[in-house]
């Protein structure tokens, strides 16, 4: 599929080149696949992406013990997506509990800032923010957590386990479980617990047990899955992003697609058409797919993903998986992986990008670029977005100058940034926080 083209001013940005990705050592739940004696690669009833395959990406590489619960989950998802009673309950909860629809906000002063910075004539593009940070629990994670908690209840599970890094998925899961009277355990690495103390407190206040372990978000994910495997009769594993074995990536994307569906309706209402450009940060992919999925078939809409380049792609300290990663099997599916870690925004350290995002990169439908730590911190706008979303906002410095006057640009503000203030202070960045105040007029 060819990349979307819209009218540009000056020259288009250089694309991240397509690569013939090599296959690196594969891992299933922390165990090298070559040494795992019961691993199934399940080719579903069709080869279509709705059954877990996106080109060469996706699939189901799991121990045999998980095949039955994953099949049960697939059948349940097929049912609830067409069940009017479930959909009515979910829609009501999104409206009354989560606070949807979230605003599509015209950032008038940010638009004016770039008009003054980049233009000598003309009005420049118009910049809008999809305010997922205003939903209950402060991020887009609540959309998916609530839906899956409802499914867990339908499956007869009394307990939910999850893993979190930055804590946003953990808080959303804890809130959803509190609403539905489900026991909740959230696994989290000790380093992340220290850095995200406010989110840890929120989880505990919501009644969740926060189980700490040495390591990172990847280790917490593996431990949560192991705990699930040991308690399959009573426990539901609530995946927070579009990675893992089928059906997790498809399910999470389906529940996050409400972001793009609202965006289409709101754009039609505000200016009578579609956006020209959609911009989203890409960690492992849930907020980006939530925005992009509705518009993948609209080739006149340009889709732009922004990864965390850390200290730079040449530094070895980044998480720009789509820029320099390789293909491998991790946590049950084929996806792009990178063995590096970004220094800010703890949720940015996951080494994989989901299969559908990997596929959209390989086909060229979505463009992918990067923003460094320094760029993300400099672009902490007055709304104080999460550091994840700050990478997408930072890329406007490079994107806006090449767009035509009147282009409608929507940036997904996937979460609020109060969780990240301590990180900036500990990095010795009072000037960055001072800049937030000075830049508050941008939004």
Helices and strands as residue ranges (DSSP letters): E 27-28, E 31-32, G 33-35, E 39-41, G 49-51, E 53-54, E 57-58, E 61-63, G 64-66, H 67-82, H 84-93, I 94-98, E 104-106, H 108-118, E 126-131, G 132-134, H 141-154, E 159-163, H 168-180, E 183-189, H 190-195, H 197-205, E 209-213, H 217-230, E 235-237, H 248-256, H 258-271, E 277-281, H 286-292, G 293-295, E 302-310, H 321-324, E 326-330, E 333-337, G 346-349, E 352-353, H 355-363, E 366-372, H 373-378, H 387-394, H 396-399, G 400-402, E 408-413, G 418-420, H 421-426, H 430-438, G 440-442
